[in-house]
Amino acid sequence: MRKRLVYRADDVGYTLAFDLGAFKAIDEGIVTSADVMFDSPHTEEALQWLKERPWISIGWHRHLWESPVLPASEVPHMVDAEGRFKWRHLHAELMDEVPYEEAYKEFETEMARCYAILGRYPDTASLRPQKNELERAFADICQKCQINVNVTNGSKIASSTASYFSQKRDSKFDHLNFQSWIVHPDNGKGDGSKESEYDLKFFSSYDTTANIMGIQWDNEEEIIMTGGHPGYLDDHILAESRCTIHRVRELQGAISPKVKQWIIENHVELVNQRDVLFGTNEYQDHLKAVNSPLWIGNM
Amino acid sequence: MKLLVTSDDYGFTYAVTDGVLHCARNGILTETGLFSNMNSAPYAAKRMIEEFPNICLGIDINLVAGSPVSNPKMVPSMVQESGEFKSSGMHRKLDETMPDHIPYEEAYLEIMNQTKRFIELTGKKPEYFNGHSYSTPTTRKAMVDVAKELDIPMLSDILKQYHLLSGAQTAVWNVKPFSLEAQLACDPIGMFKEGKLTYLDEAYQNDGIAHIHVHAGFIDQEVFRYSTYTVVRTKDLELITAPEMIQWVKDHNVELISVRDLLEK
């Protein structure tokens, strides 16, 4: 049975430390797709690095926790006194105060930054409920830049973050059976509750290698996307993010020799998101070019 | 005043290595000690030698993490069945019934081999010798003997000579037991901003020499595998790269020095 797998690295561009780990996961691991933050301290360096790796598909990992790309004076409703996005992860309701034009301008500038370095726009993004002007502006920019939105049809297994990605899939991808497989730490409740799965108490038992190797395909039309935040840890991430030390475990899984062996033994076909959406063969062509043991032709 | 800034455990893991290199490029780091036995040591040595010849590069003799440079069969008291070093915790447990349980010959062999590996990787002798985490009277004697034989100064001797604090004496935020929660909660750069690193102010008032001795690094899973000193490494890194610290050094006309400078005097 054909078993296609996208491994997505989230938060690329976050910090130098995170990216050094993420780059390791891309070059030495199983990452096929990078979800990039466009408002972070290391965004530009990450895009420069990714430009040299065209076999990696790019997602827009909308963040809005750092600082706008535009000067703070041009987006006064989005920033605090320090010029940083004022809601961070605690006060998402403050996004309701942002006028459409401000949000549109900021998103447009983030995409201009992407295009200027990468030479193209991201391949994918996830829309959230269109409950305010900011979300409407985000959807419009995605449309303007021809970014494919909401490409998967939900998660196969329960997770408190599943609702975050539970927007209805774009109908043009209805012919695809493209599923997310969440490998975040299990909070043990199985009820989609909001308790942080990245709590320290779930760290010692967090086995991303086993989680990846637990992925199952129901049929050969099904394509599974899994992923995480594979990267190194620094003080900025410790201070800013909800997902902190768990990142090192997600990196461990993404470069694990056991996972690679599982891929070989189970004839898992690593693909990027463009391969899924448009039927290309970019990631496998790359593996073939470098004569990787993970190339399906070498298995 | 003069300030010596040491970060231990260089080459411990790839993430720690990249963190120390970040400190060399963007911080006030002046010297670091290489773990020559670890998998990432060749990468660490090459990058430091090529990119930061201004950083004084010593050796941190590591007898408790990773694998020995020597054939494990030649250092049986120091290794587990897997051939990897026993951890410091395992040694301390053994100490309860067999104090000073590592034979001199084994310690001498491994310390000499780690030093030879250092020379192979860097093309030069270590600029200083330093221990790491666990030692016994016998391993300390072996280290001193190897250092003497190869004419390499002991960091501890230099610090004593100049009446400088070392290790935990400077890292006052490191209060044992140092749980993960405590490491996440500690705030060295906050302590610095609040003037709680009093040894810095004393050195400034007396136009003397101060020493900051940390374990800076980014963190990967390998750090958790080999050490209980984990996320605090990112806090140590922040202390010696923070804009506030760099500004303080500039504002106080602090001369950054290393053991290399002290030995040249």
Contacts between the chains, C-beta under 8 A, distances in Angstrom:
chain1	res1	chain2	res2	distance
A	16	B	22	6.5
A	17	B	15	7.3
A	17	B	18	7.1
A	17	B	19	6.8
A	17	B	22	7.5
A	17	B	218	4.1
A	17	B	234	7.7
A	20	B	14	8.0
A	20	B	15	7.2
A	20	B	18	4.9
A	20	B	218	6.8
A	21	B	15	6.6
A	21	B	218	7.6
A	21	B	220	6.3
A	24	B	14	7.1
A	200	B	180	6.4
A	200	B	181	6.9
A	200	B	184	7.8
A	203	B	180	7.9
A	232	B	15	4.2
A	232	B	18	6.9
A	232	B	19	7.7
A	232	B	218	4.0
A	232	B	219	6.0
A	232	B	220	5.4
A	233	B	15	7.6
A	233	B	218	6.3
A	233	B	219	4.0
A	233	B	220	7.7
A	233	B	231	6.7
A	233	B	234	6.0
A	234	B	19	7.4
A	234	B	218	5.4
A	234	B	219	7.6
A	234	B	234	5.0
A	234	B	237	6.9
A	234	B	238	7.9
A	235	B	234	4.4
A	235	B	235	5.9
A	235	B	237	6.5
A	235	B	238	4.0
A	238	B	184	6.7
A	238	B	231	6.4
A	238	B	234	5.9
A	238	B	235	7.9
A	244	B	184	7.8
A	244	B	231	7.8
A	245	B	180	7.7
A	245	B	219	7.4
A	245	B	224	8.0
A	245	B	230	7.7
A	245	B	231	6.2
A	248	B	15	7.9
A	248	B	219	5.9
A	248	B	220	5.2
A	248	B	221	4.5
A	248	B	223	7.6
A	248	B	224	6.7
A	249	B	221	6.2
A	251	B	220	6.3
A	251	B	221	6.5
A	252	B	220	7.8
A	252	B	221	4.1
